[in-house]
Amino acid sequence: MVVKPYSDKRINENVFTRTFENDVESAELVWHRDAKDRNIKVIEGEGWKLQFDDALPRQLKMNEQYFIPANTYHRVIKGGSSLMLEVKEIV
């Protein structure tokens, strides 16, 4: 069984919150792709970054939205606190 470095809480069919705890190991935050387009918004967290393949990491800012296209390699980079995101899957 694979243990994920985050926990999800479903809000409705296309929306959930995803939380990465402060004690998550950086090595667990791997490059990956998602099957669906997503908009993410930072609910809480400081110092975390989002990085797309072949791009420099960018700082995740509170209450800002970020678009992640389906099948695009990306990862989050650990910050100085826990991170909570609101994730909206675009169907």
Secondary structure, DSSP 8 states (H G I E B T S, - for coil): ----SSEEEEEETTEEEEEE-TT--GGGS--B--SSEEEEEEEE-SS-EEEETTS--EE--BT-EEEE-TT--EEEE--SS-EEEEEEEE-
